[in-house]
Amino acid sequence: MIKNVLAMLRRVISKASRNVKMFKRIFVISVLSLVWYYSLLNLTACACVLFLLYTVSGGWKTLRMLYNTLPRDARAAVKLLTVKYRMSRIRKQNLTVPLLFRSFVEKHPDKVMFICADKKYTFRDVDIFSNQIGQYFQQKGFQYGDVIDLMMESRPEFVIIWLGLAKIGCITALINTNLRNQSLVHCIKTAQPKAVIVGSEYVEVVDVIRNELSDDYSYYYSGPQLDENRQPNCMTYLDEDIAKCQSNAPVVPSQAKPTDNLIYIYTSGTTGLPKAAVISHFRFCYMANGVEIAFGIRKDDVIYACLPLYHTSGGILGVGQALINGCTVVIRPKFSASRYWSDCAKYNCTVGQYIGEICRYLLAQPESQHDRQHQVRLMVGNGLRPHIWEEFVKRFGIGKVGEFYGATEGNCSVMNTDNKVGAVGFMTQIIPALYPIMLIKVNPDSGEIQRDSNGLCIQCEAYEIGHLVGKIQESDPGRRFDGYLDRAASEKKIVRNVLRKGDSAFLSGDLLERDENGYLYFRDRTGDTFRWKGENVSTTEVEAVLMPLFGNSDVVVFGVQVPGFEGTAGMAAIAVDLPSSQEFRQLYAEMRVALPAYAMPIFIRIMSSAHAHSTGTFKLKKFDLQREGYNPSQVNDPLFLIDNQNKTYAPLDALTYKQSGLIDGSIRI
């Protein structure tokens, strides 16, 4: 008997030799097992000794983690299972977004669904209008699976149009209204639409690029009718024709199912031009339900939605609460810091949406009677930074902050459900398989994934910064990766052989850090993007615009931190002779036409060609340039700062650096 036990110990010790902690615990358990076997101590005494030895040998950390996280993880498990149950019902009953919306029309047709600029839309109103949209386009020959682009400011009609198209099985591509010229052409073409619907306010923007688009597209516009001088060529005014259509529901395609594509949302991802992320009915419901259940949004809540409806936060997490959960949503076309709390008070809002920049803008406003004279009990969003979190909550009397992290196309969203300051969410340390996400090690400079001797990814320990990934499970619709319309781009977002040969995971493109209790903290973006003004900016896209403006000189674009601002500001390092002040004004004007305002570089560094190539390829210097930043005392090259007031780039010297507000974050850029 003893020989067998010793042989077993030798085998276990051999396997555990790489892990000292495991070896110690196995050794203690084995010795106590032998002691108990020979009746030197009874079972209770052995258990007490084992617990004591386990605790003093480092087990106290695990016990503390269990004490700190077990209640949190148990609550989260219940919420996750609730979401899975709802999604299972949607799948089994073959429910789509229009069908779920219809159930609320039948339940409370006269309840207000949307409020915008004091105009109210009941569930019945939205149903009738969306039916007319469906009827109109069905009569025009549009069929199940056809794609229509939609470019319109945030207003109820934006949602009603894509909802009406969804009723006949059409897919709507939601176009970012900040896009211009080639970026806009790219996004319109990517979806391969049969038609383009434009809000009146963007007719001229689209008209400029009509020659670069297909002649096969049909064009429509909606909103205030334009006068004869501004009337676009070959563009049908939609509103008059829609009003003549029948209000009964259009014919629903028999093949409609939850896994059908509902909308396309454009995202920069981590490289290149914007890509169309595929959002199915199922995914739309999964995201909207997830936020509702995780943060306790109620059916009688009034949501204040001031984020763009072409993005996930506003267009799914915000208005989704009306479409599939029956809430009332107040839609504000454009965010206003001075009107945020007064609007919330006026419309009796109980839930507000935010991104980090919004919180900073609200704190920068003078104190007002509206700061606390509102009924907002919950703020839902992402990007609220730790250094202003408590100040924000205290000043505005917010009961709960629902901070979350997630990619539009991803499967590794996390949520901070217990007001942990600074955390974007958490990952369970007790049963990781319940929600299989992880942080994997990457090279801090190149961002390349690090692997062990077996070719597998290496998971990060607590307080190590790593790339967040989510395990892909095709059998689970909630863990699938639907990807982009561009299949090649989708493949680039997948890492294979993660924990074992043959498995795969979605690459979020973001670096996060985990503490010992599993709370996650956002640290940085990977790849060729950065986030500024609540938008993802593709460095390669900005570089492609700048290079021809400088005679195809070497250009590298990257993000740099600015105190007091969320995200990272764009900076361009250009290998060219020093431009004149007139050339900088011309450069500003040309960039303003070619790029969205949020993608304009805030800083420019002018480097001689010889300097740029002195230490190898210019591209490889990006990380060095990023570390050097824009402090004139640390950079020998000429630096320039964007000057929006004078529409140019002004020299950034040591004096300007000190007086501009860059150091204390008071600058307005």
C-alpha positions in Angstrom: 0.0 0.0 0.0 2.7 2.5 1.0 4.7 1.6 -2.2 1.7 2.4 -4.3 1.1 5.7 -2.6 4.8 6.7 -3.0 4.7 5.8 -6.7 1.6 7.9 -7.1 3.3 10.8 -5.3 6.3 10.6 -7.6 4.1 10.8 -10.7 2.1 13.8 -9.3 5.3 15.6 -8.2 6.8 15.1 -11.7 3.8 16.7 -13.3 3.5 19.5 -10.8 7.2 20.5 -10.7 6.5 23.6 -12.8 4.1 24.9 -10.3 5.5 25.3 -6.8 2.2 26.3 -5.2 0.4 23.3 -6.6 3.3 21.0 -5.4 3.1 22.3 -1.9 -0.7 21.8 -1.7 -0.5 18.3 -3.2 2.2 17.4 -0.8 0.3 18.6 2.3 -2.9 16.8 1.1 -1.0 13.5 0.5 0.8 13.6 3.9 -2.5 14.3 5.7 -4.2 11.5 3.7 -1.6 9.1 4.9 -1.9 10.3 8.5 -5.7 9.8 8.4 -5.3 6.4 6.6 -3.3 5.1 9.5 -5.7 6.7 12.0 -3.1 9.0 13.6 -5.8 11.7 13.4 -9.5 11.6 12.8 -11.1 13.0 9.7 -12.3 16.3 11.3 -8.8 17.0 12.8 -7.2 16.3 9.4 -9.6 18.6 7.7 -8.8 21.4 10.2 -5.1 21.0 9.9 -5.4 20.9 6.1 -7.5 24.1 6.1 -4.9 25.8 8.4 -2.0 24.7 6.3 -3.8 25.7 3.1 -4.5 29.1 4.5 -1.1 30.0 5.8 0.6 28.7 2.6 -1.1 31.2 0.4 -4.6 29.9 0.3 -5.9 32.9 2.2 -5.7 34.8 -1.1 -8.1 32.4 -2.7 -10.4 32.5 0.3 -10.4 36.3 0.3 -11.2 36.3 -3.5 -14.1 34.0 -2.8 -15.4 36.2 0.0 -15.1 39.3 -2.2 -16.5 37.9 -5.4 -18.9 35.0 -4.7 -22.0 37.2 -4.1 -21.1 39.3 -7.2 -20.6 36.2 -9.4 -23.7 34.5 -8.1 -25.8 37.6 -9.0 -24.1 37.8 -12.4 -24.7 34.1 -13.0 -28.5 34.5 -12.4 -28.6 37.5 -14.8 -26.6 35.7 -17.5 -28.9 32.7 -17.2 -31.9 35.0 -17.4 -30.5 36.5 -20.7 -29.9 33.0 -22.0 -33.4 31.9 -21.2 -34.9 34.9 -23.0 -32.7 34.3 -26.0 -33.7 30.6 -26.0 -37.3 31.7 -26.1 -36.7 34.0 -29.0 -34.9 31.3 -30.9 -37.6 28.6 -30.2 -40.5 30.9 -31.1 -38.7 32.3 -34.1 -39.1 35.9 -32.9 -37.7 38.9 -34.8 -37.4 42.5 -33.7 -40.6 43.5 -35.6 -42.5 40.7 -33.9 -41.2 41.6 -30.4 -42.1 45.3 -31.1 -45.6 44.2 -32.2 -46.2 42.5 -28.9 -45.8 45.9 -27.1 -48.1 47.6 -29.7 -50.8 45.1 -28.7 -50.1 45.5 -25.0 -50.0 49.3 -24.8 -50.6 51.0 -28.1 -51.1 54.5 -26.6 -48.0 54.4 -24.5 -45.4 57.0 -25.6 -42.5 55.2 -27.3 -40.4 58.1 -28.5 -40.1 61.8 -27.6 -38.1 64.2 -29.8 -38.2 68.0 -29.6 -41.5 67.8 -27.6 -43.2 65.7 -30.3 -44.5 62.4 -29.0 -44.8 59.1 -30.9 -46.9 56.3 -29.4 -46.3 52.7 -30.0 -49.3 52.8 -32.4 -47.9 55.8 -34.2 -44.6 54.0 -34.8 -46.3 50.8 -35.9 -48.4 52.6 -38.5 -45.6 54.7 -39.8 -43.2 51.7 -40.1 -46.0 49.7 -41.7 -46.3 52.4 -44.4 -42.5 52.3 -44.9 -42.7 48.6 -45.4 -45.7 48.9 -47.7 -44.0 51.5 -49.9 -40.8 49.7 -50.4 -42.6 46.4 -51.0 -44.6 48.0 -53.7 -41.4 49.4 -55.2 -40.1 45.8 -55.6 -37.8 45.5 -52.6 -37.5 42.0 -51.3 -36.3 39.9 -48.4 -32.5 40.3 -48.1 -32.2 43.6 -50.1 -30.0 46.2 -48.5 -30.8 50.0 -48.2 -28.3 52.6 -46.8 -29.7 55.1 -44.3 -27.9 58.4 -43.5 -30.0 60.6 -41.2 -29.6 62.6 -38.0 -30.8 61.0 -34.8 -34.6 61.3 -34.7 -37.5 58.8 -34.4 -37.9 58.5 -38.2 -34.4 57.0 -38.3 -35.6 54.0 -36.2 -39.0 53.9 -37.9 -37.5 53.6 -41.3 -35.2 50.7 -40.6 -38.0 49.0 -38.5 -40.3 49.3 -41.5 -37.7 47.9 -43.8 -37.1 45.0 -41.3 -40.8 44.1 -41.5 -40.3 43.1 -45.2 -37.0 41.4 -44.6 -34.7 44.2 -45.9 -31.4 45.1 -44.2 -30.5 48.7 -43.4 -26.9 49.9 -43.3 -26.6 52.7 -40.8 -24.2 55.4 -42.2 -22.1 57.5 -39.9 -23.2 61.1 -40.6 -19.7 62.4 -39.9 -18.3 60.7 -43.0 -17.4 62.6 -46.1 -15.9 62.0 -49.5 -14.0 58.8 -50.0 -14.9 57.4 -46.6 -18.6 58.0 -47.3 -18.3 56.5 -50.8 -16.6 53.4 -49.3 -19.3 52.8 -46.7 -22.2 53.3 -49.1 -20.7 50.9 -51.6 -19.6 48.3 -49.0 -23.2 47.3 -48.2 -24.0 46.8 -51.9 -27.4 48.5 -51.5 -30.2 48.8 -53.9 -31.2 52.2 -52.5 -30.0 55.1 -50.4 -32.2 57.0 -48.0 -30.9 60.4 -46.8 -32.1 62.9 -44.3 -32.8 66.4 -45.7 -29.9 67.7 -43.8 -27.4 65.4 -45.6 -28.8 65.6 -49.2 -26.0 67.9 -50.3 -23.3 65.7 -48.7 -24.5 62.7 -50.7 -25.1 64.8 -53.9 -21.4 65.7 -54.0 -20.3 62.0 -54.4 -23.2 60.8 -56.6 -20.9 60.5 -59.6 -18.7 58.0 -57.7 -21.7 55.8 -56.8 -23.6 53.2 -58.9 -26.2 54.4 -61.3 -28.3 51.5 -60.3 -29.1 52.9 -56.8 -32.4 54.5 -56.1 -32.3 57.7 -54.0 -34.8 59.0 -51.5 -34.8 61.7 -48.9 -36.9 62.3 -45.8 -37.4 65.3 -43.5 -38.3 68.9 -44.3 -38.9 69.2 -48.0 -36.2 71.2 -49.8 -37.1 74.2 -51.9 -36.6 74.2 -55.6 -33.1 75.7 -55.5 -31.9 72.9 -53.3 -34.0 70.1 -54.8 -31.6 67.2 -55.6 -31.6 65.5 -59.0 -33.2 62.1 -59.3 -33.9 61.9 -55.5 -37.5 61.0 -54.5 -39.1 62.9 -51.6 -40.2 60.0 -49.4 -42.5 61.6 -46.9 -45.3 62.6 -49.3 -45.4 59.1 -50.9 -45.3 57.3 -47.5 -48.3 59.2 -46.2 -50.4 57.8 -49.0 -49.6 54.2 -48.2 -51.8 51.8 -46.3 -51.3 51.5 -42.6 -51.8 47.8 -42.2 -48.8 45.5 -41.8 -46.9 44.6 -45.0 -46.6 41.0 -46.0 -44.0 39.3 -43.8 -41.5 37.1 -45.5 -42.2 33.4 -44.6 -38.5 32.7 -44.3 -37.8 35.4 -41.7 -35.9 34.2 -38.6 -33.9 35.6 -35.7 -30.6 34.8 -37.3 -31.4 37.0 -40.3 -29.3 40.1 -40.7 -31.2 43.2 -39.3 -28.8 46.1 -39.7 -25.2 46.9 -40.5 -23.3 49.1 -38.2 -20.0 50.6 -39.3 -16.9 50.3 -37.1 -13.3 51.0 -37.6 -12.3 47.8 -35.9 -8.5 47.9 -35.5 -7.4 48.6 -39.1 -8.3 50.4 -42.3 -11.5 52.0 -43.5 -14.8 51.4 -41.6 -16.2 47.9 -41.9 -19.9 46.9 -41.8 -20.5 44.8 -38.7 -23.3 42.3 -39.1 -26.1 42.7 -36.6 -28.8 40.0 -36.7 -32.2 40.2 -35.0 -30.8 37.7 -32.4 -27.7 39.8 -31.7 -29.7 43.0 -31.4 -32.0 41.4 -28.8 -29.0 39.8 -27.0 -27.3 43.2 -26.5 -30.5 45.1 -25.6 -31.6 42.4 -23.2 -28.2 42.1 -21.7 -28.1 45.8 -20.7 -31.6 45.7 -19.4 -31.1 42.7 -17.2 -27.6 43.5 -16.1 -28.4 47.1 -14.9 -32.0 46.6 -13.9 -33.8 48.8 -16.5 -37.5 48.6 -15.9 -40.5 48.7 -18.3 -41.6 52.1 -16.8 -38.2 53.7 -17.2 -37.7 56.7 -19.5 -34.4 56.6 -21.3 -32.5 59.7 -22.3 -30.7 58.9 -25.6 -28.4 61.6 -26.8 -25.9 59.3 -28.6 -25.8 58.8 -32.4 -28.3 56.2 -33.5 -25.9 54.9 -36.1 -23.7 53.5 -33.3 -24.4 50.5 -31.0 -24.8 52.5 -27.8 -27.6 54.8 -29.1 -29.0 52.6 -31.9 -29.2 49.3 -30.0 -28.7 49.7 -26.3 -30.7 52.9 -26.2 -33.7 52.6 -28.6 -33.6 48.8 -28.2 -35.2 49.4 -24.8 -38.3 50.7 -26.6 -38.4 48.2 -29.4 -38.0 45.0 -27.4 -38.6 46.0 -23.8 -41.4 48.5 -24.1 -39.7 51.5 -22.5 -40.1 55.2 -23.5 -37.0 56.7 -25.1 -36.3 60.4 -25.4 -34.2 61.0 -28.5 -32.1 64.2 -28.7 -30.6 64.7 -32.2 -27.4 66.2 -30.9 -25.8 66.1 -27.4 -26.0 69.3 -25.5 -24.1 69.6 -22.2 -26.1 72.7 -21.1 -29.4 70.9 -21.8 -28.7 67.4 -20.6 -30.1 67.6 -17.0 -32.8 70.1 -17.9 -34.0 67.7 -20.6 -33.9 64.8 -18.1 -36.0 66.8 -15.7 -38.4 68.0 -18.4 -39.2 64.5 -19.7 -39.0 62.7 -16.3 -36.1 60.6 -17.5 -34.9 57.9 -15.1 -32.0 56.4 -17.1 -29.4 58.4 -19.0 -26.8 57.4 -21.5 -23.2 58.6 -21.7 -19.7 58.1 -23.0 -16.7 59.3 -21.2 -16.5 62.6 -23.0 -20.1 63.4 -22.1 -19.4 63.0 -18.4 -16.4 65.4 -18.7 -18.4 68.0 -20.6 -21.2 67.8 -18.0 -18.7 68.3 -15.1 -17.3 71.3 -17.0 -20.7 73.0 -17.0 -21.4 75.7 -14.3 -23.3 74.3 -11.4 -27.1 74.6 -12.0 -30.4 73.9 -10.2 -30.9 71.1 -12.7 -27.8 69.2 -11.5 -29.9 67.3 -8.9 -33.5 68.3 -9.8 -34.1 65.2 -12.0 -35.2 61.6 -11.5 -32.2 59.9 -13.2 -31.3 56.9 -11.0 -29.1 55.1 -13.5 -26.4 56.2 -16.0 -25.5 53.6 -18.6 -22.5 53.9 -20.9 -18.7 53.4 -21.2 -15.6 55.4 -20.8 -16.3 57.0 -17.4 -12.7 57.4 -16.0 -11.8 56.7 -12.4 -10.5 60.2 -11.7 -14.0 61.8 -12.3 -16.2 58.9 -11.5 -16.9 59.8 -7.8 -17.1 63.5 -8.5 -19.7 62.8 -11.3 -21.9 60.6 -9.1 -21.7 63.0 -6.1 -22.4 66.2 -8.0 -25.4 64.8 -10.0 -26.8 62.5 -7.4 -26.6 59.4 -9.5 -27.6 56.2 -7.6 -25.9 53.7 -10.0 -23.5 53.8 -12.8 -23.8 51.0 -15.4 -20.4 51.0 -17.0 -19.8 48.4 -19.7 -17.3 47.4 -22.3 -18.0 45.8 -25.7 -17.3 45.8 -29.4 -20.2 46.1 -31.8 -19.2 42.9 -33.6 -17.6 41.1 -30.6 -18.6 38.4 -28.2 -16.7 39.5 -25.1 -18.7 42.3 -23.6 -18.4 42.9 -19.9 -20.4 44.9 -17.5 -19.7 46.6 -14.1 -22.9 45.7 -12.2 -21.9 46.7 -8.7 -20.5 50.3 -9.0 -16.9 49.4 -8.8 -15.2 52.7 -9.5 -13.1 52.6 -12.7 -13.9 49.1 -13.7 -15.5 48.4 -17.1 -16.7 45.0 -15.9 -15.4 41.8 -14.5 -14.6 38.2 -15.3 -15.4 35.5 -12.8 -12.5 33.8 -11.1 -14.6 30.9 -9.8 -16.2 29.4 -12.9 -14.5 31.0 -15.9 -16.2 28.5 -18.3 -19.5 30.2 -17.5 -18.5 33.2 -19.6 -15.3 32.2 -21.5 -13.4 35.5 -21.9 -9.7 36.0 -21.0 -6.7 38.3 -21.3 -3.8 36.9 -23.3 -0.3 38.2 -23.3 0.9 40.4 -26.2 4.2 42.1 -27.1 3.9 45.6 -25.5 5.4 47.2 -28.6 4.2 45.3 -31.6 1.0 44.0 -30.1 1.7 40.5 -31.4 0.3 37.6 -29.4 2.8 35.7 -27.3 2.6 31.9 -27.3 4.2 29.2 -25.2 6.3 26.3 -26.4 3.2 24.4 -27.5 2.1 27.3 -29.7 -0.8 28.2 -27.5 -1.7 31.6 -26.1 -0.6 32.6 -22.6 -3.2 33.9 -20.2 -2.3 36.9 -18.1 -2.0 36.9 -14.3 -3.6 39.5 -12.1 -2.4 43.0 -12.8 -0.9 42.1 -16.2 -2.1 44.0 -19.2 -3.4 41.7 -21.9 -5.5 41.5 -25.1 -9.2 40.7 -24.3 -10.5 37.8 -26.3 -13.8 35.9 -26.2 -14.0 32.2 -27.0 -16.0 31.5 -30.2 -18.7 28.8 -29.9 -20.7 28.3 -33.1 -23.3 26.2 -31.3 -24.2 29.1 -28.9 -25.7 32.2 -30.8 -24.5 34.4 -27.9 -20.9 33.3 -28.4 -20.8 33.3 -32.2 -18.8 35.9 -34.1 -21.0 37.1 -37.0 -18.1 39.4 -38.2 -18.2 41.8 -41.0 -19.6 41.8 -44.6 -15.9 41.5 -45.6 -15.0 37.9 -44.8 -11.3 38.6 -45.0 -11.6 41.4 -42.4 -13.6 39.0 -40.2 -10.9 36.4 -40.4 -8.3 38.9 -39.1 -10.4 39.3 -35.9 -10.0 35.6 -35.0 -7.1 34.1 -33.1 -6.8 30.3 -33.3 -5.1 27.7 -31.0 -5.9 29.8 -27.9 -6.0 27.3 -25.0 -6.0 24.2 -27.1 -5.3 23.2 -30.7 -8.2 23.9 -32.9 -10.1 26.4 -30.7 -10.7 30.0 -31.7 -11.5 33.4 -30.1 -12.6 36.9 -31.1 -9.9 39.5 -30.8 -11.3 42.6 -29.2 -8.5 44.9 -30.3 -8.2 46.3 -26.8 -5.8 46.0 -23.9 -7.3 45.5 -20.4 -5.9 44.8 -17.0 -7.5 42.4 -14.4 -7.1 42.8 -10.6 -7.1 39.8 -8.2 -10.9 39.9 -7.9 -11.4 39.7 -11.7 -12.4 43.4 -12.2 -11.3 44.7 -15.6 -9.8 48.1 -16.4 -9.4 49.5 -19.9 -5.9 50.5 -20.7 -5.4 51.0 -24.5 -6.3 50.0 -28.0 -4.2 47.8 -30.2 -3.7 47.9 -33.9 -4.0 51.0 -36.1 -6.8 52.8 -34.3 -7.4 55.1 -31.4 -10.6 56.5 -29.9 -11.3 60.2 -29.8 -14.5 62.2 -29.2 -16.4 58.9 -28.7 -15.4 57.6 -32.2 -12.9 55.1 -33.4 -10.2 56.7 -35.7 -8.4 54.6 -38.2 -4.7 55.7 -38.4 -4.3 54.1 -41.8 -7.3 56.1 -43.1 -5.9 59.4 -41.8 -2.4 58.5 -43.2 -4.0 57.8 -46.6 -5.5 61.3 -46.6 -2.4 63.1 -45.5 0.2 61.4 -47.7 -1.0 62.9 -51.0 -1.4 66.3 -49.4 2.4 66.2 -48.7 3.5 64.9 -52.0 3.3 61.2 -50.8 5.8 61.9 -48.1 6.2 59.4 -45.2 3.4 59.9 -42.7 2.6 58.0 -39.5 -0.5 58.7 -37.4 -1.0 57.6 -33.8 -2.9 58.5 -30.6 -1.5 60.4 -27.6 -2.9 61.1 -24.2 -4.0 64.6 -23.3 -4.7 65.3 -19.6 -8.4 65.7 -18.8 -9.6 64.1 -22.1 -11.0 60.7 -22.7 -9.4 58.5 -25.3 -6.3 59.6 -27.2 -5.9 62.6 -29.5 -4.5 62.2 -33.1 -1.0 63.1 -33.8 0.7 63.0 -37.2 4.5 62.8 -37.7 5.4 63.8 -41.3 8.8 63.5 -43.0 8.7 66.7 -45.1 10.3 70.2 -45.3 8.7 72.7 -42.9 5.5 74.0 -44.5 4.7 77.7 -44.5 1.8 79.2 -42.5 -0.2 79.5 -45.7 0.5 75.8 -46.5 -0.8 74.9 -43.0 -4.0 76.8 -43.6 -4.5 75.0 -46.9 -3.7 71.7 -45.2 -6.3 72.4 -42.5 -8.9 73.2 -45.2 -8.2 70.1 -47.2 -8.2 67.8 -44.2 -11.5 69.4 -43.0 -13.1 68.3 -46.3 -11.5 64.9 -46.4 -11.9 63.8 -42.8 -14.5 63.8 -40.1 -13.8 66.4 -37.4 -12.9 63.8 -34.8 -10.3 62.3 -37.2 -8.4 65.5 -37.7 -4.9 65.3 -36.1 -4.6 67.5 -33.1 -0.8 67.6 -33.2 1.6 67.6 -36.1 5.3 66.9 -35.9 7.5 67.8 -38.9 10.5 65.6 -39.3 13.2 65.8 -42.0 13.4 62.8 -44.4 16.9 62.1 -43.2 15.8 62.1 -39.5 12.8 59.9 -40.3 14.9 57.2 -41.8 17.9 57.5 -39.5 16.9 54.5 -37.4 15.2 52.2 -39.9 11.8 52.3 -41.5 9.6 55.2 -40.5 6.7 52.9 -39.7 8.6 51.0 -37.1 9.2 54.3 -35.2 5.6 54.7 -34.4 6.0 53.4 -30.8 9.0 55.7 -30.2 7.2 58.7 -31.6 4.1 57.9 -29.5 6.2 57.8 -26.3 7.9 61.1 -27.1 4.6 62.8 -27.5 4.1 66.5 -28.0 6.1 68.2 -25.2 8.4 70.7 -26.9 11.0 70.2 -24.2 11.3 66.5 -25.1 11.0 66.8 -28.9 13.5 68.5 -31.1 11.4 68.6 -34.2 8.9 71.5 -34.9 5.5 70.8 -33.4 2.1 72.3 -34.3 -1.2 72.4 -32.5 -4.6 72.5 -34.3 -6.2 76.0 -34.2 -9.9 75.6 -35.1 -10.7 79.2 -34.5 -8.2 80.4 -37.1 -8.6 77.2 -39.3 -4.9 76.3 -39.3 -2.1 74.7 -37.3 -0.2 77.0 -35.0 3.4 76.4 -33.7 3.6 74.6 -30.4 6.6 75.9 -28.5 7.5 75.7 -24.8 5.6 78.8 -23.9 2.5 77.8 -25.8 2.6 74.4 -24.3 2.5 75.9 -20.8 -0.1 78.5 -21.5 -2.5 76.6 -23.8 -4.0 74.4 -21.1 -2.5 71.2 -22.4 -0.9 70.4 -19.0 -4.0 70.9 -16.8 -6.5 69.7 -19.4 -8.3 73.1 -19.7 -7.6 73.5 -23.4 -10.5 73.2 -25.8 -9.7 71.0 -28.8 
